[in-house]
Amino acid sequence: MTGVGWLAVDVESVDRVLSTTRSVRRRLDFERPVEPEVIEACIDIATQAPTGLDRESWRFLVVTDPAKKRGVADLYRKSFEGMAERWAELAETLDLPQPPGERSTHRALAERLQDLPVLILVCAVGEPVRDDPVLEVSFYGSIFPAAWSLMLALRARGLGSTWTTLLLRERDATAKLLGIPEGVTQTVLLPVAYTKGANLRPARRKPAAQVAFWNEWGCPRQ
Ligand SMILES: Cc1cc2nc3c(=O)[nH]c(=O)nc-3n(C[C@H](O)[C@H](O)[C@H](O)COP(=O)(O)O)c2cc1C
């Protein structure tokens, strides 16, 4: 522990959560229910994240109803298949890896999405402003820290999740299905379940020395 009282932090545990919050798509307990109180506790932690102009524009649409989950899963799969078809076209302009294969974890999640106990669609009240860089960045910047904190809080409690955006290609149908009003922007969908045998390890990432510049773009630390 370092510090005292509220300042006391178990750095090792915090760093472990921060570096092992991985996408969990397969090693999930589809049978074990997730307590609503646990989800709410995690959302309470998530909303400690920064929020532009103190607006707290985040909203968390927690989907547990089987018919609604099935509807979301169908839309997600529609987008997944559409994306797979567009892959080659996109690969020409973007630096994309191989498309998800038949046995990929991405496909495994898509196939079982309706079986996860909880799907959380993170939304923002309002719409992004495109003609002002401050407002543009602030819009999603007021939501994503909370969404990531939510994944971290879930991970700390033994729950797995994945940061997904594919559903957004079907956002109109999603809005209809879930009663999302106009003027509310959908962002990430976090499918949530207790993990089962998941091996959560730090990912292989480039070290700070390769991705950080000091004082001038391109300059390494002296
Ligand atoms: C912006 C963004 C969008 C993503 N969208 C999806 C998605 O729709 N479906 C999915 O299965 N994974 C999605 N992912 C997860 C990535 O495919 C990838 O698994 C993840 O970023 C790597 O995390 P890991 O090291 O924990 O596996 C997304 C990640 C990011 C950052």
The ligand as a Gaussian input file, in Angstrom:
#p B3LYP/6-31G(d) Opt

LIG

0 1
 C      -12.389000       0.752000     -31.126000
 C      -12.486000      -0.736000     -30.902000
 C      -13.533000      -1.443000     -31.470000
 C      -13.663000      -2.815000     -31.270000
 N      -14.741000      -3.487000     -31.775000
 C      -14.855000      -4.813000     -31.546000
 C      -16.021000      -5.517000     -31.968000
 O      -16.961000      -4.948000     -32.516000
 N      -16.079000      -6.851000     -31.707000
 C      -15.090000      -7.523000     -31.049000
 O      -15.208000      -8.740000     -30.853000
 N      -13.987000      -6.875000     -30.626000
 C      -13.863000      -5.536000     -30.844000
 N      -12.774000      -4.870000     -30.358000
 C      -11.708000      -5.621000     -29.631000
 C      -10.500000      -5.820000     -30.532000
 O      -10.861000      -6.634000     -31.619000
 C       -9.350000      -6.498000     -29.779000
 O       -9.733000      -7.780000     -29.375000
 C       -8.954000      -5.786000     -28.568000
 O       -8.828000      -4.412000     -28.738000
 C       -7.620000      -6.342000     -28.105000
 O       -7.721000      -6.504000     -26.767000
 P       -7.050000      -7.764000     -26.095000
 O       -5.591000      -7.493000     -26.135000
 O       -7.614000      -7.766000     -24.741000
 O       -7.504000      -8.954000     -26.882000
 C      -12.675000      -3.496000     -30.521000
 C      -11.629000      -2.770000     -29.929000
 C      -11.539000      -1.409000     -30.103000
 C      -10.418000      -0.655000     -29.427000

